[in-house]
C-alpha cells in the first residue's frame, strides 16, 4: 500500500518503518527540515534499537522517502497516519495545534479518490469527530477517519509494533476498517519475516469499536498503568512505616493472576513523555466532561509526593544540610534503555537538590548528551563513566532502573565515595547484601 506518515517522531518512525518492512511504500512528512535531512542520510533523531536498522534497509530498497511538504505525497496515498505530538498545555489538556495543522494540510492536498486518515497520536475523546466534521465542512467527503492508538514502549518500539498485545481500530467506516485490517494482517497473523526472530504464539487480538471508545482505551490504558505504579508506591510508603518489605509484598500480590506482577516496581514513580502528559490530560478531560476523577487525582499526587519523600531521605541521610555536599546521581533517562530525559524523575531530583545548594555529579549509560542541553550553565557535572562520577561524592543516589548499575564494582565505588552511602530510588540491590558490602543502604519501602 501507499502510505503517508505525518510526524517523523518516535511513534511515526517506528510505525512507518515497520510498515515499510512489511512491503508497503511509506512517505514521511515532517515540518522539521533538519530532521528530514538527517533522516534521508539514515540518521535517527533518537536512540531506539532496530529502528535505525529498518531505516537503513528502507532507504536502501527505496521503500521509504522523506519530505517536508504534503503536496507530493498525500494525493498518492491510500492511508495517511497522523503521528504528530500532542504536548500538554499549561492546564494539562492536550494541545492539538500540530494535529489540526496536519489535518488542514492533508485536506488541502486530497485528490478525488477515497482515503483513510488514521489518528495514531494520543488525542482526547472527540478528536476524530472534530476531524471528520472539519473535512465535511471543507467539502471533503471521500475520506474516513480511524482512531488507532499506539501502545509501544520506548526501547521496545519495533517489538511492540510487530507483537502488540492488541490492535484497536475505532471507526465508523467498514471500508476504511477493512483497509487497516489488511494492512495489519501480517502482524495479526504473525507472518512477518526477517525483522525479529520472536513471534507471538497466538493471533494478535483486534478490537473493532467506535472512534470515541478507541480514544478512551488509550488514555485508560496509560492511566491504569500509572495507577498500578502509584498504588505500589503508596503500599511501599506504608511498608516503610510498619517494617514490611515492598519487594516481598509486590511479589506476593503480583502472583495473583488477576493482579499480575508487571508494573509493581516501587520507587521514584513514573515519568517520560507519555504517562505524565496522558494522565493529566485524562484528568482534565474528565473535569471538562463534568466528572471529578478522584482516583486519577490521587494517582498524580502520589507520584509527585514520591519524589519529595525520596529527597527528604537524601537530605536526612546527609545530616539535614546539602549545601556543602557533593551528590553523585546515577540515572538521567526517565527509564532504563532509553536516552529520553523528558519528565525524568532523576532530572527532577537533580533540579531540587541543586536548588537547595548541592553540587551534582551525574552519570547515565545513554542520556548524558540529552541531559547536557538541560544543564547548561548549572552546578551539574555530567560523566560518561560511573566511577568518575562518584569520585569525591558524599553519597550515591540511584534514580533510574538501569540493569547495568547492578553490575558495578561495589568495592571500587566504596573506595571512591567520601562516605559509603547509597540511596536507591529504584530498589536495584538487596539490602542485606549491601549491608554486608559495607554500605549504608537506603531504598524505597524496605528496611
Ligand atoms: C508507556 C506505556 O508503557 C506504553 O504502553 C505506551 O504506549 C506509552 O507510554 C505511550 O503512551 O506512548 P513508556 O513511556 O515508554 O511507555 O514507558 P514505561 O516503560 O511504561 O515506563 C514509564 C515510567 O514508569 C518510567 O518512568 C518507569 O520508570 C516507571 N515505572 C514503570 C515504575 O516506576 N514502576 C514500574 O513498575 C514500571
Boltz pocket constraint, residues with backbone or C-beta under 6 A from the ligand:
constraints:
  - pocket:
      binder: B
      contacts: [[A, 122], [A, 150], [A, 151], [A, 152], [A, 153], [A, 154], [A, 155], [A, 222], [A, 225], [A, 229], [A, 262], [A, 263], [A, 264], [A, 265], [A, 266], [A, 267], [A, 268], [A, 269], [A, 270], [A, 271], [A, 272], [A, 273], [A, 274], [A, 275], [A, 278], [A, 334], [A, 335], [A, 336], [A, 401]]
      max_distance: 6.0
